[in-house]
Amino acid sequence: MAEIKITNLRKEFGVGEDRVVALDDVNLEIGGHVFVSIVGPSGCGKSTLLNILSGIETPSSGTVEITQDQKDAHPGYVFQSSRLLPWRSVMDNLLFVQADPSSKETKERCQRYLDMVHLGEKGDKYPDELSGGMQQRVGIARAFSIEPDVLFMDEPFSHLDAITARSLRRELHAMWQETKKAVLFVTHDVGEAVELSNRIIVFAKGGHLVDDIDVDLPFPRDSSDDAVAVAKAGVLRKFEELDLLAT
């Protein structure tokens, strides 16, 4: 299982009077087959944290270690938009990120993940022939198809309608349970975080980690479940206590 250790992490952008602190003295450990959501107001450093963990950004100070069996872990990333290459078919978008795209094993693996997001018959289609929800399904299948040790997801459903997002949450969670990956999931939606996660990390303005909440509810969960609604209310109360709702 992947292990993530973040120690005294700080990230600044700009210099002098233009300096902005995105993350401030963040310490966090995550390990095992977990689904961890990161929530908080806009501008609190959620996406910056994922970018540092994935290597897109470098920290100003502090350290990040992501390991699997004491070796560097292999990450995957799902962005807010699918970022598919429009001139490549669905299958070719998956094959494009593979180490050995021509092998039979790779093609079978990509097909398996397309089947898991219910797009097994769409491999020869192009992105502009698919709906937004289908495109995001392809993006999720592509991220899983490289078989990462840990998967980073930055608000992957924020641009979708509520019904499509609900369907994709169910599919994502089924894939997480089947593949046994660790997932770090950034969202503004507390209900989404409660529905998906067994742990919720709360950030405040200035990039401060202010709470770490265990969600001890059985899976599968649904947003209409009474227990999910109660847990969501509990997290929102913490937001009120920390004065995060108005920021």
TORLO-77182 format. One line per field, with one value per residue: residue in one letter; x, y, z of N, C-alpha, C in turn; residue number from 1. Coordinates in steps of 0.02 Angstrom, whole numbers, padded with zeros to 5 digits, always signed. Atoms other than C-alpha are relative to their C-alpha. Example, Ala and Ser with C-alpha at 12.3 -4.5 7.8 and 13.67 -1.06 7.14 Angstrom:
2
r	[A	S] .
neast	[+00045	-00042] .
nnorth	[-00059	-00059] .
nup	[+00000	-00003] .
caeast	[+00615	+00684] .
canorth	[-00225	-00053] .
caup	[+00390	+00357] .
ceast	[+00045	-00039] .
cnorth	[+00060	+00055] .
cup	[+00000	+00037] .
k	[1	2] .
//
This chain:
247
r	[M	A	E	I	K	I	T	N	L	R	K	E	F	G	V	G	E	D	R	V	V	A	L	D	D	V	N	L	E	I	G	G	H	V	F	V	S	I	V	G	P	S	G	C	G	K	S	T	L	L	N	I	L	S	G	I	E	T	P	S	S	G	T	V	E	I	T	Q	D	Q	K	D	A	H	P	G	Y	V	F	Q	S	S	R	L	L	P	W	R	S	V	M	D	N	L	L	F	V	Q	A	D	P	S	S	K	E	T	K	E	R	C	Q	R	Y	L	D	M	V	H	L	G	E	K	G	D	K	Y	P	D	E	L	S	G	G	M	Q	Q	R	V	G	I	A	R	A	F	S	I	E	P	D	V	L	F	M	D	E	P	F	S	H	L	D	A	I	T	A	R	S	L	R	R	E	L	H	A	M	W	Q	E	T	K	K	A	V	L	F	V	T	H	D	V	G	E	A	V	E	L	S	N	R	I	I	V	F	A	K	G	G	H	L	V	D	D	I	D	V	D	L	P	F	P	R	D	S	S	D	D	A	V	A	V	A	K	A	G	V	L	R	K	F	E	E	L	D	L	L	A	T] .
neast	[+00042	-00037	-00007	-00015	-00022	-00011	-00031	-00014	+00005	+00018	-00004	+00012	-00003	-00016	-00051	+00014	+00069	+00043	-00007	+00060	-00013	+00052	+00000	-00040	-00018	+00046	-00026	+00054	-00019	+00055	-00025	+00046	+00055	+00042	+00027	-00007	+00022	-00029	+00052	-00015	+00021	-00042	-00062	-00031	-00058	+00016	-00029	-00073	-00024	-00002	-00052	-00065	-00005	-00008	-00062	+00012	-00029	-00050	+00012	-00048	-00038	+00033	-00012	+00054	-00022	+00054	-00035	+00035	-00048	-00063	-00025	+00041	+00066	+00019	+00064	+00044	+00032	+00061	+00010	+00069	+00024	-00029	-00064	-00011	-00027	+00059	-00015	-00010	+00060	+00003	-00050	-00067	-00014	-00025	-00064	-00050	-00036	-00026	-00071	-00007	+00068	+00013	+00005	+00067	+00018	+00019	+00065	+00051	+00009	+00037	+00069	+00031	+00019	+00057	+00059	+00018	+00038	+00057	-00014	-00037	+00016	-00013	-00072	-00017	+00030	-00043	+00028	+00057	+00059	+00023	+00024	-00049	-00006	-00037	-00070	-00031	-00007	-00061	-00055	-00008	-00027	-00071	-00041	-00004	-00030	-00073	-00004	-00041	+00002	+00043	+00035	+00019	+00058	+00012	+00069	+00014	+00071	+00026	+00030	+00053	+00065	+00005	+00017	-00060	-00050	+00020	-00016	-00072	-00025	+00012	-00047	-00067	-00007	-00005	-00068	-00046	+00005	-00026	-00071	-00036	-00045	+00011	+00025	+00006	+00054	+00015	+00069	+00033	+00065	-00007	+00040	-00038	-00055	+00027	+00024	-00054	-00063	-00004	-00038	+00008	-00049	+00028	-00048	+00026	-00037	-00069	-00030	-00007	+00039	+00033	+00037	-00009	+00063	+00015	+00070	+00008	+00064	-00011	+00010	+00006	+00040	+00038	+00011	+00066	+00001	+00005	-00064	-00043	+00023	-00021	-00073	-00012	+00016	-00053	-00058	+00017	-00005	-00070	-00015	+00026	-00043	-00063	+00016	-00021	+00056	+00007	-00063] .
nnorth	[-00060	-00062	-00039	-00070	-00035	-00071	-00027	-00072	-00022	-00070	-00022	-00071	-00025	-00070	-00025	-00065	-00017	+00044	+00068	+00033	+00065	+00048	+00054	-00024	+00049	+00056	+00065	+00047	+00067	+00038	+00064	+00056	-00005	-00053	-00052	-00060	-00062	-00062	-00051	-00066	-00055	-00015	-00034	+00023	+00041	+00070	+00022	-00008	+00060	+00055	-00013	+00015	+00072	+00033	-00023	-00056	-00057	+00016	-00037	-00051	+00033	+00061	+00060	+00045	+00067	+00044	+00063	+00064	+00052	-00035	-00029	-00056	+00023	-00021	-00035	-00018	-00065	-00016	-00072	-00024	+00018	+00065	-00011	+00050	-00025	+00004	+00033	+00071	+00036	+00015	+00050	-00028	-00044	+00042	+00030	-00053	-00010	+00065	+00012	+00045	-00005	+00048	+00069	+00028	-00006	-00070	-00013	+00035	-00037	-00061	+00020	+00018	-00060	-00029	+00039	-00017	-00064	+00011	-00028	+00052	+00000	-00067	-00007	-00029	-00067	-00056	-00037	-00044	+00041	+00022	-00051	-00019	+00053	+00055	-00020	+00006	+00072	+00020	-00025	+00042	+00064	-00010	-00005	+00067	+00048	+00004	+00037	-00038	+00019	-00049	-00039	-00067	-00022	-00070	-00019	+00028	-00001	-00067	-00030	+00043	-00007	+00038	+00070	+00032	+00003	+00053	+00064	+00009	+00015	+00072	+00038	-00011	+00035	+00072	+00012	-00006	+00060	+00058	-00005	-00007	-00057	-00057	-00057	-00066	-00028	-00069	-00019	-00053	+00026	+00040	+00060	+00046	+00026	+00048	+00059	+00039	+00005	+00022	-00051	-00066	-00048	-00067	-00056	-00068	-00050	-00003	+00066	+00032	+00061	-00016	+00057	+00066	+00030	+00068	+00012	+00071	+00024	+00055	-00009	-00063	-00054	-00040	-00067	-00003	+00039	-00042	-00001	-00045	-00069	-00018	-00009	-00062	-00055	-00004	-00032	-00070	-00033	-00015	-00057	-00059	-00012	-00026	-00060	+00013	-00004	-00067	-00022] .
nup	[+00000	+00004	-00061	+00013	-00059	+00014	-00060	-00002	+00070	+00011	+00070	+00011	+00068	+00002	-00045	-00029	-00015	+00040	-00024	-00023	-00031	+00020	-00049	-00057	-00052	+00005	-00020	+00014	+00021	+00030	+00022	+00007	+00047	-00028	+00044	-00041	+00032	-00024	+00008	-00026	+00045	+00058	-00015	-00063	+00015	+00014	+00064	-00005	-00034	+00048	+00050	-00030	-00008	+00065	+00032	+00045	-00036	-00051	-00062	-00021	-00053	-00023	+00041	+00019	+00018	+00023	+00011	+00004	-00016	-00013	+00062	+00023	+00025	+00068	-00007	+00056	-00013	+00037	-00006	+00002	+00066	+00019	+00035	+00052	+00064	+00044	+00064	-00013	-00022	-00072	-00016	+00011	-00057	-00054	+00020	+00005	-00064	-00022	+00011	+00057	+00028	+00054	-00023	-00009	-00071	-00011	+00033	-00040	-00063	+00016	+00014	-00064	-00036	+00036	-00019	-00069	+00000	+00045	+00067	+00036	+00072	+00027	+00010	+00065	+00004	-00016	-00057	+00016	+00011	-00066	-00046	-00050	-00050	+00030	+00005	-00066	-00012	+00035	-00039	-00059	+00023	+00019	-00061	-00030	+00046	-00010	-00063	-00048	-00071	-00032	+00051	-00020	+00039	-00016	+00016	+00066	+00018	-00014	+00059	+00024	-00032	-00062	+00013	+00028	-00053	-00046	+00032	+00003	-00068	-00013	+00040	-00029	-00064	+00016	+00025	-00058	-00041	+00037	+00015	-00063	+00003	-00043	+00038	-00031	+00041	-00017	+00017	-00039	-00019	-00061	+00009	+00042	-00041	-00049	+00036	+00029	-00037	-00069	-00036	+00030	-00022	+00007	+00004	-00007	+00036	-00021	+00008	-00065	-00013	-00063	-00028	+00031	-00023	+00022	+00017	-00017	+00025	+00047	+00072	+00037	-00028	+00048	-00027	-00030	-00062	-00060	-00034	+00039	-00014	-00068	+00002	+00036	-00046	-00049	+00030	+00010	-00065	-00011	+00042	-00034	-00057	+00024	+00039	+00069	+00047	+00029	+00030] .
caeast	[+00000	+00057	+00118	+00119	+00216	+00210	+00324	+00325	+00267	+00261	+00226	+00240	+00206	+00280	+00403	+00398	+00230	+00161	+00205	+00060	+00069	-00026	+00022	+00089	+00175	+00071	+00104	+00006	+00023	-00088	-00069	-00157	-00315	-00396	-00506	-00458	-00551	-00473	-00599	-00596	-00635	-00568	-00386	-00340	-00208	-00302	-00250	-00076	-00055	-00101	+00015	+00161	+00122	+00114	+00274	+00191	+00245	+00395	+00382	+00461	+00514	+00474	+00471	+00353	+00380	+00267	+00321	+00260	+00353	+00493	+00515	+00454	+00268	+00192	+00055	-00093	-00190	-00369	-00397	-00554	-00572	-00534	-00389	-00412	-00317	-00455	-00364	-00347	-00483	-00538	-00430	-00281	-00298	-00274	-00133	-00043	+00005	+00061	+00242	+00214	+00063	+00083	+00079	-00072	-00070	-00077	-00223	-00318	-00287	-00349	-00503	-00536	-00537	-00649	-00768	-00763	-00827	-00957	-00873	-00807	-00893	-00830	-00645	-00649	-00746	-00665	-00685	-00801	-00919	-00942	-01037	-00943	-00981	-00918	-00758	-00727	-00758	-00620	-00506	-00537	-00509	-00347	-00283	-00324	-00255	-00075	-00109	-00041	+00001	-00092	-00220	-00239	-00406	-00434	-00622	-00654	-00844	-00859	-00906	-01039	-01224	-01283	-01355	-01199	-01086	-01185	-01167	-00981	-00955	-01031	-00921	-00765	-00799	-00826	-00659	-00572	-00639	-00591	-00416	-00367	-00281	-00256	-00353	-00332	-00484	-00502	-00681	-00781	-00932	-00940	-01081	-00974	-00829	-00938	-01014	-00845	-00718	-00663	-00559	-00584	-00442	-00498	-00395	-00423	-00367	-00180	-00151	-00174	-00227	-00357	-00447	-00433	-00602	-00634	-00796	-00847	-00993	-01012	-00997	-01084	-01158	-01285	-01311	-01493	-01446	-01493	-01323	-01233	-01340	-01300	-01113	-01119	-01204	-01068	-00930	-01022	-01035	-00847	-00837	-00946	-00839	-00684	-00773	-00742	-00916	-00905	-00726] .
canorth	[+00000	+00176	+00285	+00475	+00577	+00768	+00860	+01048	+01083	+01265	+01340	+01523	+01610	+01779	+01887	+02039	+02124	+02006	+01852	+01732	+01586	+01440	+01307	+01340	+01208	+01061	+00895	+00742	+00554	+00445	+00261	+00104	+00077	+00243	+00371	+00541	+00700	+00872	+01011	+01196	+01367	+01427	+01478	+01374	+01270	+01110	+01099	+01164	+01017	+00892	+00978	+00963	+00782	+00739	+00836	+00973	+01103	+01105	+01154	+01312	+01213	+01050	+00875	+00755	+00567	+00452	+00271	+00097	-00048	+00075	+00131	+00288	+00267	+00285	+00420	+00451	+00614	+00657	+00842	+00950	+00925	+00763	+00837	+00710	+00731	+00774	+00700	+00529	+00400	+00351	+00195	+00290	+00418	+00277	+00196	+00364	+00364	+00181	+00125	-00011	+00044	-00089	-00242	-00355	-00349	-00158	-00153	-00282	-00182	-00020	-00111	-00177	-00003	+00063	-00079	-00028	+00147	+00073	+00137	-00028	-00003	+00176	+00141	+00196	+00357	+00529	+00646	+00767	+00622	+00597	+00694	+00786	+00648	+00516	+00614	+00622	+00434	+00412	+00523	+00416	+00255	+00326	+00369	+00195	+00110	+00154	+00062	+00196	+00164	+00322	+00424	+00613	+00688	+00876	+00914	+00792	+00811	+00999	+01040	+00905	+00909	+00834	+00674	+00635	+00676	+00559	+00417	+00447	+00449	+00275	+00212	+00291	+00214	+00041	+00056	+00114	-00035	-00157	-00090	-00058	+00107	+00255	+00407	+00591	+00686	+00876	+00942	+01094	+00983	+00921	+00801	+00724	+00707	+00619	+00503	+00447	+00458	+00370	+00523	+00710	+00836	+01017	+01167	+01351	+01510	+01532	+01348	+01291	+01111	+01135	+00967	+00783	+00694	+00507	+00457	+00293	+00240	+00078	+00078	+00095	+00263	+00373	+00560	+00526	+00413	+00485	+00437	+00529	+00684	+00680	+00660	+00803	+00915	+00871	+00922	+01084	+01123	+01109	+01230	+01351	+01331	+01368	+01512	+01433	+01447	+01634	+01636] .
caup	[+00000	-00038	+00106	+00102	+00229	+00225	+00346	+00381	+00203	+00149	-00022	-00068	-00232	-00279	-00184	-00071	-00057	-00190	-00090	-00059	+00062	-00015	+00113	+00288	+00396	+00338	+00424	+00368	+00352	+00241	+00210	+00153	+00052	+00097	+00012	+00082	+00034	+00052	+00081	+00121	+00047	-00120	-00112	+00040	-00050	-00091	-00273	-00233	-00113	-00249	-00372	-00251	-00212	-00397	-00439	-00541	-00410	-00293	-00109	-00041	+00112	+00199	+00127	+00041	+00034	-00067	-00060	-00101	-00021	+00027	-00154	-00241	-00275	-00448	-00449	-00563	-00583	-00634	-00669	-00663	-00850	-00941	-01043	-01181	-01344	-01469	-01619	-01536	-01509	-01335	-01337	-01408	-01267	-01143	-01241	-01257	-01072	-01064	-01051	-01183	-01286	-01421	-01310	-01301	-01111	-01112	-01234	-01132	-00973	-01055	-01118	-00943	-00869	-01007	-00967	-00783	-00826	-00945	-01103	-01168	-01336	-01359	-01388	-01570	-01534	-01523	-01374	-01465	-01497	-01309	-01177	-01041	-00917	-01037	-01067	-00880	-00870	-00999	-00896	-00742	-00840	-00910	-00736	-00669	-00825	-00783	-00619	-00503	-00321	-00271	-00368	-00352	-00407	-00416	-00415	-00558	-00552	-00522	-00702	-00717	-00682	-00517	-00592	-00694	-00547	-00435	-00560	-00578	-00390	-00381	-00522	-00448	-00279	-00354	-00445	-00285	-00189	-00327	-00361	-00179	-00223	-00108	-00170	-00124	-00185	-00184	-00177	-00124	-00093	+00087	+00044	-00093	+00030	+00159	+00029	-00040	+00100	+00256	+00303	+00272	+00285	+00314	+00258	+00299	+00212	+00215	+00183	+00363	+00398	+00534	+00553	+00513	+00521	+00515	+00428	+00507	+00398	+00300	+00111	-00008	+00040	-00046	-00028	+00018	+00165	+00335	+00407	+00266	+00296	+00482	+00448	+00322	+00451	+00575	+00455	+00413	+00599	+00609	+00463	+00561	+00716	+00613	+00523	+00353	+00277	+00247	+00180] .
ceast	[+00044	+00000	+00020	+00018	+00019	+00025	+00016	-00003	-00023	+00009	-00019	+00004	+00016	+00053	-00022	-00073	-00049	+00001	-00066	+00019	-00058	-00007	+00049	+00008	-00049	+00036	-00057	+00030	-00062	+00028	-00055	-00053	-00051	-00026	-00003	-00022	+00032	-00049	+00023	-00020	+00047	+00063	+00035	+00057	-00014	+00033	+00076	+00030	+00005	+00055	+00070	+00008	+00013	+00063	-00010	+00030	+00053	-00014	+00051	+00045	-00040	+00012	-00064	+00030	-00061	+00032	-00049	+00051	+00071	+00034	-00044	-00064	-00014	-00068	-00039	-00037	-00062	-00014	-00074	-00033	+00037	+00068	+00016	+00029	-00054	+00013	+00014	-00066	+00003	+00054	+00071	+00018	+00026	+00068	+00056	+00042	+00031	+00075	+00011	-00067	-00016	-00011	-00073	-00025	-00023	-00069	-00056	-00013	-00040	-00073	-00037	-00023	-00055	-00064	-00024	-00038	-00056	+00008	+00038	-00012	+00017	+00074	+00019	-00031	+00053	-00032	-00060	-00063	-00031	-00027	+00055	+00011	+00039	+00075	+00035	+00008	+00064	+00061	+00014	+00028	+00073	+00045	+00008	+00040	+00076	+00015	+00046	-00005	-00047	-00030	-00020	-00056	-00018	-00069	-00023	-00072	-00030	-00034	-00059	-00065	-00007	-00013	+00061	+00054	-00015	+00016	+00075	+00030	-00008	+00051	+00071	+00009	+00005	+00070	+00051	-00002	+00030	+00076	+00044	+00052	-00014	-00020	+00000	-00043	-00015	-00072	-00021	-00065	+00007	-00041	+00036	+00057	-00025	-00022	+00057	+00053	-00006	+00043	-00006	+00050	-00027	+00055	-00037	+00043	+00071	+00035	+00013	-00044	-00030	-00041	+00011	-00056	-00006	-00075	-00013	-00071	+00013	-00011	-00043	-00044	-00036	-00015	-00068	-00006	-00002	+00068	+00050	-00019	+00022	+00075	+00018	-00014	+00054	+00062	-00014	+00001	+00072	+00022	-00024	+00043	+00066	-00009	+00023	-00056	-00004	+00064	+00002] .
cnorth	[+00063	+00036	+00071	+00033	+00072	+00032	+00074	+00032	+00073	+00016	+00073	+00014	+00074	+00019	+00067	+00010	-00044	-00072	-00026	-00068	-00046	-00057	+00020	-00054	-00058	-00064	-00051	-00067	-00038	-00066	-00052	+00012	+00049	+00046	+00063	+00060	+00060	+00055	+00065	+00053	+00009	+00037	-00023	-00049	-00072	-00025	+00006	-00061	-00058	+00010	-00014	-00076	-00036	+00023	+00056	+00064	-00026	+00040	+00055	-00026	-00060	-00057	-00039	-00067	-00041	-00066	-00058	-00054	+00030	+00024	+00059	-00026	+00031	+00033	+00004	+00064	+00006	+00074	+00019	-00014	-00063	+00006	-00055	+00033	-00008	-00037	-00075	-00031	-00011	-00051	+00028	+00051	-00040	-00029	+00051	+00006	-00065	-00006	-00043	-00003	-00053	-00071	-00021	+00009	+00071	+00015	-00034	+00037	+00064	-00016	-00016	+00062	+00039	-00037	+00020	+00065	-00003	+00035	-00050	-00001	+00066	+00011	+00033	+00069	+00053	+00043	+00044	-00037	-00023	+00060	+00018	-00053	-00060	+00016	-00006	-00073	-00025	+00024	-00042	-00068	+00006	+00003	-00068	-00048	-00004	-00035	+00035	-00029	+00045	+00044	+00068	+00024	+00071	+00022	-00028	+00005	+00070	+00032	-00040	+00014	-00049	-00074	-00038	-00008	-00056	-00068	-00013	-00014	-00074	-00043	+00006	-00042	-00075	-00017	+00004	-00063	-00061	+00002	+00008	+00057	+00049	+00059	+00063	+00042	+00071	+00016	+00060	-00026	-00046	-00064	-00053	-00032	-00053	-00064	-00046	-00022	-00038	+00047	+00066	+00047	+00070	+00052	+00066	+00047	+00006	-00067	-00037	-00063	+00007	-00057	-00062	-00044	-00071	-00005	-00074	-00023	-00057	+00023	-00057	+00050	+00036	+00068	+00007	-00039	+00048	+00006	+00046	+00073	+00023	+00013	+00066	+00060	+00008	+00034	+00075	+00039	+00017	+00059	+00065	+00018	+00032	+00062	-00007	+00011	+00067	+00023	-00018] .
cup	[+00000	+00068	-00019	+00066	-00019	+00065	-00009	-00070	-00004	-00074	-00005	-00074	+00002	+00051	+00028	+00017	-00039	+00024	+00028	+00029	-00018	+00049	+00056	+00052	+00003	+00019	-00005	-00019	-00023	-00024	-00007	-00053	+00028	-00055	+00043	-00042	+00034	-00015	+00031	-00049	-00058	+00023	+00063	-00012	-00018	-00064	+00000	+00034	-00049	-00051	+00027	+00007	-00066	-00037	-00049	+00029	+00048	+00063	+00011	+00056	+00024	-00049	-00012	-00019	-00019	-00020	-00004	+00011	+00004	-00064	-00019	-00031	-00069	+00004	-00065	+00018	-00045	+00013	-00001	-00067	-00023	-00034	-00050	-00062	-00052	-00065	+00009	+00022	+00075	+00019	-00008	+00055	+00059	-00017	+00000	+00064	+00025	-00016	-00062	-00036	-00053	+00024	+00009	+00071	+00015	-00029	+00038	+00065	-00012	-00014	+00064	+00038	-00036	+00016	+00070	+00005	-00052	-00067	-00043	-00074	-00033	-00017	-00065	-00010	+00016	+00054	-00017	-00018	+00066	+00039	+00049	+00053	-00027	-00006	+00068	+00020	-00033	+00039	+00062	-00020	-00019	+00061	+00033	-00044	+00006	+00066	+00050	+00070	+00039	-00054	+00029	-00046	+00022	-00026	-00068	-00022	+00005	-00060	-00027	+00035	+00058	-00013	-00027	+00053	+00049	-00028	+00000	+00069	+00016	-00038	+00027	+00063	-00011	-00025	+00057	+00042	-00035	-00007	+00062	-00001	+00057	-00044	+00043	-00047	+00025	-00022	+00042	+00032	+00061	-00004	-00041	+00041	+00049	-00036	-00021	+00050	+00066	+00042	-00038	+00032	-00015	+00001	+00007	-00043	+00028	-00002	+00065	+00003	+00069	+00029	-00042	+00027	-00027	-00015	+00006	-00018	-00049	-00072	-00027	+00036	-00056	+00032	+00033	+00066	+00060	+00035	-00035	+00013	+00069	+00002	-00036	+00046	+00053	-00027	-00010	+00066	+00017	-00043	+00034	+00060	-00021	-00043	-00072	-00051	-00035	-00034	-00073] .
k	[1	2	3	4	5	6	7	8	9	10	11	12	13	14	15	16	17	18	19	20	21	22	23	24	25	26	27	28	29	30	31	32	33	34	35	36	37	38	39	40	41	42	43	44	45	46	47	48	49	50	51	52	53	54	55	56	57	58	59	60	61	62	63	64	65	66	67	68	69	70	71	72	73	74	75	76	77	78	79	80	81	82	83	84	85	86	87	88	89	90	91	92	93	94	95	96	97	98	99	100	101	102	103	104	105	106	107	108	109	110	111	112	113	114	115	116	117	118	119	120	121	122	123	124	125	126	127	128	129	130	131	132	133	134	135	136	137	138	139	140	141	142	143	144	145	146	147	148	149	150	151	152	153	154	155	156	157	158	159	160	161	162	163	164	165	166	167	168	169	170	171	172	173	174	175	176	177	178	179	180	181	182	183	184	185	186	187	188	189	190	191	192	193	194	195	196	197	198	199	200	201	202	203	204	205	206	207	208	209	210	211	212	213	214	215	216	217	218	219	220	221	222	223	224	225	226	227	228	229	230	231	232	233	234	235	236	237	238	239	240	241	242	243	244	245	246	247] .
//
